[in-house]
Amino acid sequence: MLTATDEEKEGVTAYYLSQSPGAKVNFLQKVYSEAVIGHKHDVWDVHASDGRWWVITNPTNLYSQDQFPNMDLAVTFHMGLCLRIPRTQKQKLSDVRVRPFGEVFVKLQNASDALGQAQSVADYQAIGMRSREALLAFVAAAQDVTGWSTDATPKRADFRAWNELICNVALSGPSQKERRHLLKSMMGDIWTFANWLTHAQSATWHDAEVAITTTEHALGIATSLVLRHIREVPDQCPKCGSPHLSPEKGWLEDLPEVAWERPVCDECGWTGKPVPVGERELDQSDELITREGGDGGDECIIPTAPLMKLERPGDK
């Protein structure tokens, strides 16, 4: 038997009685625990007035020991059931993942590598084209990671319109006027210069270098702004006013494959709203499956009770 708190016992008892009103729990004990990718499932042996049951947590469900006389079989069935239960719309990774801006910086790196080999006007013009593509990749990624409130959505490749929209939303309000103006102007001027360089017959290596360095600088600032906006990171702690905020990563017990991040104040410990930022990366020290309790046997299980349908308390 594994140790269990009074709160755990009360929770399992309350769950069982919610499934079998009027029944009486005579005895229960935690007999086994298994964690799959950090998602812990506890197995309880419940003796009730209307039968003996396995109660398995996360999500909690019960299984008749008449149908599942072997605990391992019940656990295996429960794991399979968990995998087949659809995620809610809120939990779907495709809906909540913060897509990285990786493509933007891959394009910038390719442009920087090309600059080292550039020797002709055509090469310098190509750098302008690569800078232009990186800027377009940024506004495309910004559109994909979140929705932007607007009356009329600009065309996907309309860089100037998206630059205007992103700056207006992410840097809204009178107090952000100077910051908003700076980023708008910087991004707009770089877009103009990159387009000019793409067709400039008088282009030089120094023009290409300016295009790359300014594009890298501006996109670094703009990407940081968008990520802070969608992760709802304030400029300062709303509790104590400190500007020293640090990101803290973690995961939810009922959705262990998704990594979450929230801002934390270094001064007072205030924590912001956690948001999903991608898939959780397992450290080498993380085991996919850990077990506690049980006899550790690895013999094959041959079910002897025909499972035509799942029984629930109260079934005849």
Secondary structure per residue as TSV (DSSP state, phi and psi in degrees):
chain	resnum	aa	ss	phi	psi
A	1	M	-	360.0	139.0
A	2	L	B	-94.3	152.9
A	3	T	-	-69.3	147.2
A	4	A	-	-147.7	145.5
A	5	T	-	-80.8	163.4
A	6	D	H	-62.1	-36.7
A	7	E	H	-63.8	-40.5
A	8	E	H	-63.1	-44.5
A	9	K	H	-62.2	-42.7
A	10	E	H	-64.3	-38.0
A	11	G	H	-65.0	-43.5
A	12	V	H	-67.5	-41.9
A	13	T	H	-61.2	-45.2
A	14	A	H	-62.8	-39.8
A	15	Y	H	-62.4	-47.3
A	16	Y	H	-61.5	-43.9
A	17	L	H	-66.8	-27.0
A	18	S	H	-69.7	-25.6
A	19	Q	H	-89.3	-22.6
A	20	S	S	-136.5	73.7
A	21	P	T	-58.8	137.1
A	22	G	T	91.8	-12.8
A	23	A	-	-78.8	171.6
A	24	K	-	-130.9	129.9
A	25	V	E	-87.7	115.8
A	26	N	E	-87.7	-32.2
A	27	F	E	-163.1	144.7
A	28	L	E	-152.1	151.8
A	29	Q	E	-154.4	147.3
A	30	K	E	-83.0	122.2
A	31	V	E	-112.6	-15.0
A	32	Y	E	-161.5	151.1
A	33	S	E	-145.1	132.9
A	34	E	E	-136.6	131.2
A	35	A	E	-111.2	124.0
A	36	V	E	-113.1	112.2
A	37	I	T	50.5	46.0
A	38	G	T	80.7	-1.9
A	39	H	E	-97.5	106.4
A	40	K	E	-87.9	133.0
A	41	H	E	-121.0	121.4
A	42	D	E	-100.8	140.1
A	43	V	E	-111.2	125.2
A	44	W	E	-113.7	138.0
A	45	D	E	-97.0	110.9
A	46	V	E	-112.2	121.6
A	47	H	E	-101.7	115.1
A	48	A	E	-123.2	168.4
A	49	S	T	-65.6	-18.5
A	50	D	T	-114.5	25.6
A	51	G	E	134.8	-179.3
A	52	R	E	-116.5	135.3
A	53	W	E	-137.9	151.8
A	54	W	E	-93.8	128.4
A	55	V	E	-113.2	118.5
A	56	I	E	-117.4	135.7
A	57	T	T	-97.2	168.3
A	58	N	T	59.7	72.6
A	59	P	T	-76.8	155.2
A	60	T	T	-76.8	133.0
A	61	N	E	-150.1	161.9
A	62	L	E	-124.5	153.8
A	63	Y	E	-140.5	131.3
A	64	S	E	-66.8	133.4
A	65	Q	T	-75.7	-10.4
A	66	D	T	-71.5	-37.7
A	67	Q	T	-83.7	-33.1
A	68	F	-	-122.2	73.2
A	69	P	-	-65.4	-21.9
A	70	N	S	-101.5	124.2
A	71	M	H	-62.2	-41.7
A	72	D	H	-58.8	-37.2
A	73	L	H	-65.0	-40.2
A	74	A	H	-64.6	-42.3
A	75	V	H	-64.1	-44.3
A	76	T	H	-61.4	-42.9
A	77	F	H	-63.0	-42.7
A	78	H	H	-63.3	-42.5
A	79	M	H	-61.1	-44.0
A	80	G	H	-63.5	-39.0
A	81	L	H	-62.9	-41.0
A	82	C	H	-60.9	-40.8
A	83	L	H	-68.1	-31.3
A	84	R	H	-88.7	-16.8
A	85	I	S	-69.5	122.9
A	86	P	-	-63.6	144.5
A	87	R	-	-68.3	151.4
A	88	T	-	-72.7	165.0
A	89	Q	T	-58.6	-33.4
A	90	K	T	-68.8	-31.2
A	91	Q	T	-90.4	-14.5
A	92	K	-	-59.5	125.3
A	93	L	H	-63.5	-33.9
A	94	S	H	-65.2	-23.9
A	95	D	H	-90.5	-28.7
A	96	V	H	-110.3	-10.5
A	97	R	-	-66.0	134.8
A	98	V	-	-84.0	105.8
A	99	R	-	-70.5	135.3
A	100	P	-	-71.3	158.9
A	101	F	-	-93.5	30.2
A	102	G	H	-57.5	-40.4
A	103	E	H	-61.5	-34.0
A	104	V	H	-60.5	-48.0
A	105	F	H	-79.8	-22.0
A	106	V	H	-65.1	-43.1
A	107	K	H	-64.6	-38.7
A	108	L	H	-65.7	-40.5
A	109	Q	H	-65.2	-40.3
A	110	N	H	-63.4	-38.4
A	111	A	H	-66.9	-39.9
A	112	S	H	-65.2	-39.7
A	113	D	H	-64.6	-39.3
A	114	A	H	-66.3	-32.2
A	115	L	H	-61.8	-35.9
A	116	G	H	-66.0	-20.6
A	117	Q	H	-105.2	-2.9
A	118	A	-	-70.5	131.6
A	119	Q	-	-138.6	-4.3
A	120	S	S	-137.4	168.8
A	121	V	H	-58.0	-40.9
A	122	A	H	-61.6	-37.3
A	123	D	H	-65.9	-40.7
A	124	Y	H	-67.6	-38.2
A	125	Q	H	-63.5	-37.1
A	126	A	H	-64.8	-32.5
A	127	I	H	-63.8	-39.8
A	128	G	H	-60.5	-41.1
A	129	M	H	-65.1	-40.9
A	130	R	H	-65.5	-38.2
A	131	S	H	-64.6	-40.7
A	132	R	H	-62.2	-42.5
A	133	E	H	-65.2	-36.3
A	134	A	H	-65.6	-39.4
A	135	L	H	-65.1	-40.3
A	136	L	H	-68.0	-36.0
A	137	A	H	-64.0	-34.6
A	138	F	H	-64.0	-50.0
A	139	V	H	-67.6	-29.9
A	140	A	H	-66.7	-44.6
A	141	A	H	-64.5	-39.7
A	142	A	H	-61.8	-35.6
A	143	Q	H	-70.0	-33.1
A	144	D	H	-78.1	-29.7
A	145	V	H	-82.4	-20.6
A	146	T	S	-162.4	164.7
A	147	G	-	-88.5	146.7
A	148	W	-	-118.9	120.0
A	149	S	-	-64.2	123.6
A	150	T	-	-162.5	151.5
A	151	D	S	-72.7	-42.2
A	152	A	S	-128.7	120.4
A	153	T	-	-76.9	125.0
A	154	P	-	-65.8	162.7
A	155	K	-	-62.9	150.0
A	156	R	T	-57.3	-37.0
A	157	A	T	-97.9	12.3
A	158	D	-	-83.4	88.6
A	159	F	H	-61.6	-46.7
A	160	R	H	-61.4	-42.0
A	161	A	H	-66.7	-40.4
A	162	W	H	-72.1	-34.5
A	163	N	H	-60.4	-44.2
A	164	E	H	-62.5	-46.7
A	165	L	H	-66.4	-46.6
A	166	I	H	-62.2	-44.6
A	167	C	H	-65.8	-39.9
A	168	N	H	-64.8	-37.2
A	169	V	H	-82.5	-47.4
A	170	A	H	-74.6	-23.6
A	171	L	T	-125.2	54.0
A	172	S	-	-81.7	160.1
A	173	G	S	96.7	155.3
A	174	P	G	-60.1	-33.8
A	175	S	G	-69.5	-15.2
A	176	Q	G	-102.8	10.7
A	177	K	H	-56.2	-50.0
A	178	E	H	-67.5	-41.5
A	179	R	H	-63.4	-43.4
A	180	R	H	-61.5	-44.7
A	181	H	H	-64.2	-41.5
A	182	L	H	-62.4	-49.1
A	183	L	H	-67.9	-41.8
A	184	K	H	-57.6	-48.8
A	185	S	H	-64.6	-44.0
A	186	M	H	-63.0	-47.8
A	187	M	H	-66.1	-40.5
A	188	G	H	-65.3	-41.3
A	189	D	H	-67.4	-38.4
A	190	I	H	-66.8	-39.1
A	191	W	H	-59.9	-44.5
A	192	T	H	-63.0	-43.8
A	193	F	H	-66.6	-41.1
A	194	A	H	-64.2	-39.9
A	195	N	H	-66.2	-39.6
A	196	W	H	-62.9	-46.0
A	197	L	H	-62.7	-33.8
A	198	T	H	-57.5	-30.5
A	199	H	H	-116.7	2.0
A	200	A	-	-74.3	119.6
A	201	Q	T	-74.8	-18.4
A	202	S	T	-99.9	15.6
A	203	A	-	-60.8	142.7
A	204	T	-	-121.9	171.7
A	205	W	H	-62.3	-36.3
A	206	H	H	-66.7	-34.5
A	207	D	H	-62.6	-42.7
A	208	A	H	-64.8	-39.5
A	209	E	H	-64.2	-42.4
A	210	V	H	-61.2	-42.3
A	211	A	H	-60.0	-44.8
A	212	I	H	-68.1	-50.4
A	213	T	H	-65.1	-41.4
A	214	T	H	-71.1	-36.5
A	215	T	H	-65.4	-43.8
A	216	E	H	-59.9	-44.9
A	217	H	H	-63.6	-48.1
A	218	A	H	-65.8	-42.6
A	219	L	H	-69.5	-30.2
A	220	G	H	-62.5	-43.5
A	221	I	H	-68.0	-45.6
A	222	A	H	-66.3	-40.2
A	223	T	H	-64.8	-42.9
A	224	S	H	-59.5	-40.9
A	225	L	H	-62.5	-47.0
A	226	V	H	-64.5	-42.5
A	227	L	H	-64.0	-41.2
A	228	R	H	-65.8	-34.2
A	229	H	H	-66.9	-49.1
A	230	I	H	-74.8	-22.0
A	231	R	T	-92.3	1.8
A	232	E	T	56.2	46.2
A	233	V	-	-90.0	118.9
A	234	P	-	-74.7	161.4
A	235	D	S	-70.1	-26.1
A	236	Q	S	-150.0	162.4
A	237	C	-	-64.3	125.5
A	238	P	T	-70.1	-12.8
A	239	K	T	-91.8	-47.5
A	240	C	T	-119.2	-5.9
A	241	G	-	82.5	4.5
A	242	S	-	-71.7	139.1
A	243	P	-	-85.1	-1.3
A	244	H	-	-90.7	90.1
A	245	L	E	-114.8	137.8
A	246	S	E	-124.2	147.3
A	247	P	E	-77.8	141.5
A	248	E	E	-127.0	125.1
A	249	K	E	-101.2	153.5
A	250	G	E	-170.5	-167.9
A	251	W	E	-150.0	159.7
A	252	L	E	-93.5	144.8
A	253	E	T	-63.5	-33.1
A	254	D	T	-90.7	3.3
A	255	L	E	-149.4	64.5
A	256	P	E	-70.6	-17.0
A	257	E	E	-81.7	-5.9
A	258	V	E	-107.0	129.5
A	259	A	E	-87.1	137.8
A	260	W	E	-120.5	156.9
A	261	E	E	-142.3	144.0
A	262	R	E	-143.7	151.6
A	263	P	E	-79.0	142.5
A	264	V	E	-130.2	131.8
A	265	C	E	-77.1	127.1
A	266	D	T	-70.7	-18.4
A	267	E	T	-91.5	-52.5
A	268	C	T	-111.4	-7.8
A	269	G	-	87.3	5.0
A	270	W	-	-56.1	141.3
A	271	T	B	-121.9	139.9
A	272	G	-	-92.1	-169.7
A	273	K	-	-75.2	127.0
A	274	P	-	-75.0	139.6
A	275	V	E	-130.2	148.2
A	276	P	E	-71.6	135.6
A	277	V	E	-123.9	7.2
A	278	G	E	139.8	-165.9
A	279	E	E	-83.5	141.2
A	280	R	-	-69.8	133.5
A	281	E	-	-96.5	120.6
A	282	L	-	-78.2	130.7
A	283	D	-	-70.6	159.6
A	284	Q	T	-60.6	-26.7
A	285	S	T	-79.0	-15.2
A	286	D	-	-75.8	126.3
A	287	E	-	-92.5	141.1
A	288	L	S	-64.8	-39.7
A	289	I	E	-133.8	127.7
A	290	T	E	-125.2	144.1
A	291	R	E	-128.3	148.5
A	292	E	E	-141.5	126.7
A	293	G	E	91.9	178.0
A	294	G	S	83.6	170.7
A	295	D	-	-94.1	-3.3
A	296	G	-	73.2	8.9
A	297	G	-	-68.8	149.2
A	298	D	-	-123.8	23.5
A	299	E	-	-72.1	156.7
A	300	C	-	-67.8	148.3
A	301	I	-	-107.7	124.9
A	302	I	-	-114.7	106.0
A	303	P	-	-61.0	134.4
A	304	T	-	-106.7	-17.4
A	305	A	S	-96.5	116.3
A	306	P	-	-60.1	128.6
A	307	L	-	-103.9	91.1
A	308	M	S	-87.9	-34.6
A	309	K	S	-159.3	157.7
A	310	L	-	-79.0	133.1
A	311	E	-	-88.8	145.9
A	312	R	-	-126.6	158.8
A	313	P	T	-54.3	135.7
A	314	G	T	95.5	-12.9
A	315	D	-	-68.9	142.6
A	316	K	-	-85.7	360.0
